[in-house]
Amino acid sequence: MTDTPDLPVLLIVEDDEGLQRQLKWAYEGYRVIIAGDRAQAIEQLRAHEPAVVTLDLGLPPDADGTAEGFATLSAILALKPDTKIIVASGHGARESALKAIALGAYDFYRKPVDIDELGLIVARAFHLHAIECENRLLEEQGGGGAVLGTLLSGAPEMLKVARTIERVAGADVSVMLLGASGTGKELLARAVHDKSPRAKREFVAINCAAIPENLLEAELFGYERGAFTGAVKTTPGKIELAQGGTLFLDEVGDIPLPLQVKLLRFLQERVIERIGGRSPIAVDTRIVCATHQDLDAMQADGRFREDLYYRLAEIVVKIPSLAERPGDAVLLARHFASRFARELNPKVQGLGSDALAAIDAYPWPGNVRELENRLKRAIIMADGKTVGASDLDLPGGRPSEEAAIAINLRAAREVADRRAIRQAMTRTENNISGAAKLLGISRPTLYDLLKQYHLQT
């Protein structure tokens, strides 16, 4: 044992002084703190905040007969819920140990103490505590908040997209955003612009699918006065208007083939000619484009030029659908509900639990745009203080049983436990001691899990 403050803190709650000394000197890799009763345990917990505690459930009862072991367990978890508590039970006290685990203890061991076995349990508890702390830190840093300014996400899939956007924004290359409708392609295009050296110049967006084919060329390249009937003045196109800035071509897959040739020339030469014009005009405009279409298939059947694709797709960013971003539907729903309630129906205070379950279970084929529209309608139509599942009017009614199970931590843990136990038992040829060691748990714990899950040895 050492008093080095950088070592992990292990609190031992034990009233037997001989066992105190034995345990204290057995753990050289930890800073060991000793407590002999509940009061001392709470005092040491407040002072040192140990990650792991070993607790003797057989502490002598207090004056009014209260079971001190369980009282100490409850007090520690109330003060520091993330503490990993390993309880000790004497011979024949297996039921007490199981009760302690049901109350929140991490694991248990039997007396008389096997130092090696207990050391393995303690080491695993410290490892698990460290992982949980790291996960919480990652969630606080990146989860459930704004990324790239106005884009809300807590999903790793979208955080990866955000990091990619941040990296490519400063490079003066064309960026192609691929994703289904409603996934936020224009927000990401704007983020490319805002994070780039061009941020102080214009960001110009055009939806190529929303403009008739005979007008799209004029919109992009502009025209001279008298170029056609109705051209009463010279008008610059979107490419010129984005001089020094960024032009966002949404639904670029809908650009007709003849116009693709003219766009390719601009990308190669960085000059344009207005309709009816004769003089080339140099333009410094960065292109960011997006589409929900399969451009590989369009190239294969001749509907999209391969040379244009490679000019536009110097960097390709694939945007996941809302269904591929776990947790984001609820995160965004809360944001939209708060915003629309302020604007449209101030009496609404939030989303009901049934609405949140329905939002989480629904696949959202229309992605964020569909979610936003349904929340807007639900806020307007809601009669009470909270939005219910019926207000959302989602197809399919109640969440499926599979969706309900998917978010149930206990069910998910059971699936993982069963898989790990089967693997360990197979690798050790059904040797209980070997499997328990491989899993990092005690033999009694493994026996209980085998019985609980009805697994054959």
N, C-alpha and C positions, 0 to 999 in steps of 0.2 A: 504494500500500500504506500502511496505517496501523497503529499499535500500539494502537488503541482496544480495550480488553478486552471490550467488549460485542459486538463483531463476531464472526460465526462463524469458527471456526478451521479453516484449510486447511493441511495438512501436505504439502509437496512433497519427495519423496525422489528426488533427482537428483544424479549425481556430476559432471556437466558444469557448471562454474562460470558459463560464459556463459549457458547455458540457465536456470540457477538465477536469475540476475539478470533475465532476460527474463520468466520466469514470475512472479517476485516482484513486479515492478512492474506486471504486467498485471492483477492482481486488487486493485482499490481497494475492493471491497465486503467483503473478508475480512481477517482477521488471519492473515497468511501466515507459516508457520514452515518453515524449511529444514533438511533433513538430507541428508548426502552418502553415508551408508552405513547398513547395518542397525543397528549399535550406536547411531548418532545417532538413527535413526528410532524405535527403541524408547524411547530416553531422552526424545525429544520427545513421543511418544505418552503415556508415563506422566505427563509434566509438564503437557501441555495438553489431552489427550483430544479430539483433533480429530474432527469428525463425518465429514469427507471427507479422503481422502489420494490424491494422484497419485503413482504409483510407476513408476519406470523399471525394466522387467524386465531391462535390459541392464547392471545394476550389475556391476562387475568381480567375478569369483569370488574367494572367500577362499583362504587358503593351501592348503587341502586340495582345492580345485577345486569346492566346493559352489556351486551357482547362487544367488547372493545375492538376485536379484530374487524368486525363488519362496520362498526362505527368509524373506525380509522379509515377503512376503505372508502366509505361514503364521503368522509370529510376531505380526503385527498382529491377525489374525483370532482367534488364540488368546487374546490379551489383551483385545481389545475387539471382539466378534463383530458388533456393529451398525455398525461403521465401513464407510462406502462407499468402496471402493478402486477407483480408475480407473487402469488399468495402461497404460504406453506401450510400444509395440513398434516396432522398426525395420522397414525395408523387407524384405519377405519373411519376417517373423516372425509371420505370422498364426496359425500353429499354437500358438505360445507364448501368444499372447493368449487363444485359445480354451481352452487348458489352464488359464490363470489364472482365467478366468471359471468353469470347472468346479470350481476349488478354492474359489471364493467371492468373486472380484472382482466389482465391480458393472458395470463397462464398460471399454472400452479405446479408445485413440486411436493413430493412426500418427504416426511421426516422418517428415519434419520437422513441427513443431507448427503447426497452424492455431489461433491464439489464440481466434478467434471460435467455432470449432467446439468446442474444449476448454472454453471458458467456458460454453457451453450445457450440456454434459455435467455440468460441475461444479455449475452452478445447479440442474439437475434432481436431482442427487444430494443436495444440501443440502435441497431441498424434500421429497424422499422420506424422508430421515432425520427431518425435523421431524414429518412425518405419523406415522411409526412410533413416535416418542417420545410423541406425543399419544395415540395409540391405546393404548400400554402404560399410560400414566397413567390413562386412562379405565377400563381393565380393572382396575387396582389399586384405583381408587376405588369402582367400582360392580359390577364383574363377579365372578361366582362367589362371592357371599357372602350374608349375611342381609339382607333388606329387610323393613321393617315388623316388626321383632322376630324372630318365629320362621319367617317365610316365606323360603325359600331360592330364589334365582334369580340368574342372571347375564345373562338375556336382555333386550335393550332393550324388548321388548314388555311384559314384566312390570315393568320399572323404570318405564315410562310409567304403568302401572296404579298402582304404588306412589306415584308423585308425585301422581297424581290423588287417591288416598285421603288423602294427607297434606293436600292443599289443602281438601278438602271436610269433613274430620273436624271441624274447628273450627266449621263453619257448622251451625246446628241445623236441618238439612233431612233429608227422607227420602232414602235411598239405595237404588237397586235394582242388584243385581249379576247380570249375565247371563253364563252360561257353562255348559258341559257338566258333567255329574256328575263329581266327582272332581278338579276344577280348583282347589280350595282356597277356595271361597266363604265357608265359615264362618271360616276364618283371616282373610280380608280383612274380614269383618264385625266380627270381634273387634278388628282393627286400627283400624277406624273408631271403635269405642268407646274403645280404649286411647289414641288420639291426640286424643280430644275432651275438653272440660271435664267430661264425665260419667264419666270414667275411674274415679273413686273409688266410683261407685255400681254397681249390679248390671248384669251382662250376662246376659240370659235368652234362651235359644235354644229354638225349637220347630220340629220338622219337620212341616209341615202334611200331607204325603203319608203319614206313618207313623201318623197317628191317625185312627180311624174317624170318618166324617162326623158321627155322632150324639154323639160325645164331644168333637169339636174346639171347639164353642162353649163348653162348660164349661171346657175347658183354657185357652182364651183369656180369657174374661170372668169365670170363677168362678161360684159359685152360693151361694144362701142355704140355710140349714138347712131341710129339708123341701121343697125345690123339686121334688124327684122321689124316687122310691123309691131308697133307699141314700144320700141326702144327709143324713147324720146330723150334720153340722156345717157351718158357714159356711166356705167355702173361696175365697180370692182366686185370680183367674186370672193367667196369665202377664203380661198387660198391667199389672195392679196390682203384681205382684212386681218389675217393671222400673221402678217409680216412681223418677224422677230419673236413670234409667240408659237402657239400650238394649235393645230387644226385636228379636231376629233371627227373622224369619219365613222359614224355608227352604222351598223349593218352594211359593211363594205361589200359583203357578198352579193348585194343587190345592184351593184353598179353594172350597167350593161357593157357588153364587150367592146363596142366602138369607143366608149368613154374610158374604158380601162387602158386602151392604147395611149390616149392623151394624158392620163394620169401617170402612166409609166414614164412618158417623156419628161414630165415635170420632175419626177423623182430622180431621174438620171441626170438631167441637165440643170435642174433648179431654176428653170425659166418657164413662163407661161405666155400664151397669147389669148387675149380676149376674143370672144366671138365677133367677127367683123374687123378685127385688128390685124395689123401687119407687122407690128414691132414687138419683139420679144421683151418680156418684163422679168427681170431677175427678182426672185422672191426667196427669202430665207424663212422658211416655215417648217416646223417639225410636225411630222404626221404620227398621230396615235389613232389606231383604228380598232374596231370591234365587230364581232359577228357571232350569231348563235348557230350559223350554218356549218356544215362539214366541207371546208374548203378543199381538203384532199380529194373528196369525191367529186367536187365541182371541177377541179383541175383534170381529173381522170376523164370526165365526159365533155371537156372542152368549154365549160361555162365560166371558168375563171382562169386567167392567164398565169402560167407557172412563173414567168419572169416577174410579173407584178407581185405575186405572192411573196417571193423572196426579197423584193424591195421593201414590202410592207412589214414583213415578219422577221426583221433582224433580231428582235427579241419577242418571244411568244410567252404570254402569261395565261395560264389556264385558271379560270375562276370556278371554285366549287359551287354547286347548287346549295340552297338553304338546307335541303335534306342531308347534305354531306357535311354540315357544320353543326355538330351536336351542341345543344344549349343556346344557339344563336337565335332560334325562333322565339324563345321565351324572353331572352334579353331584349330583342328588338320590339317584341310585343309590349313589354313594359314601357319602353321608350315612346312608342307610338301612342299608347294609351294615355300616358302622362301629357304628351303634347296635345293630342286631340281633345282631352278632357278640358284643358285650359282654354282651348279655342272654341269648342263646340258644345260642351256639356259639363260645366263646372261641378255639378253634383256628383259625378262619377269620381270615385276615389281610388279605383284600381281594378285589378283582375281577380276574379274568384278562383279558388283552387281547381274547380272543375274546368274553368276556361283555360287555365295554365296547362292542365293535363291534356286537354283537347288540342291545344296549340303544339305541345311537345310531340303528340302522337301523329299529327297530320303531316303528310309528305310535302306540302306546299309546292305543287307543280308550277305555279306562277311565281315562285320565289319571293323575294322581299317586296316586290310590287304588289303581289296578291295579298301578302300579310298586311301591308300598310292599308290597302283598300278595305279589307275585312275589318280591321281594327277601327278604321274611320267610321264605317257603317255601324259597327257594334256600339261605339261610343254614342253615336247619334240616337240609336234605337233603345239604348239601355234605360230601364225604368228605375232601377235601384241604384244603390251607391257603388255596387261592383258589377262588372261585366261577367255574365255567366256563359257557359258553353252554348246555350241556346241562342244567345245574342250573336254569336259568331256565325251561326248557320252554316257550319262546315259539312260537306258531304260525308256520309258514313256514320254520322251520329257520335256515339260514345267511343272513346279510345279502345282499340283492340286489346284483348287479354295479353297478347305478346308485347304490346307497347307498355302496358302496365308492369309486366314482369321485368322488362328491360331496364327500368329505372329503379327497380327494387334492389337495393344494395345487398340485402340478405340472400336473395335468390342468386344474384350474380356471384356472390362470394361462395355459395354452395357449389355452383358449377365449377368455379376455379379450384375449390378444395377437392372436389371429387377427381378432377383431372390430375392434380398434383399428387394426390394420394395413390391413385392407380399407377402413375409413372414411378413413384418411389417404391411401391411394393413390387412392381415388375422388375425394376433395376436391382433390388436387393433379394429377389426370389422369395418374397413374402416374409422376410426377416423383420420382425417388428422393431427391434433395437436399431438395425441398420436403416430402416425406412424413417424412423423418428429422427435419427441423426441427420439423414439427408434432408429432411423437411425442416430441421431446426426447431423441433418441438419435443416435448417429453413423451416417454412411452405411454403414461396414463392419458395424456391428451390425444395421442393417436388412437388408443383403444376406444376412447369416447367418440372420436370422429367416425371410426369404423362402425361403431354401433349406431350412431346417430344417422349416418347415411346408408345403413344396411349394406355395407360393403363386405364381401367375403374375404377371409384371409387365406 
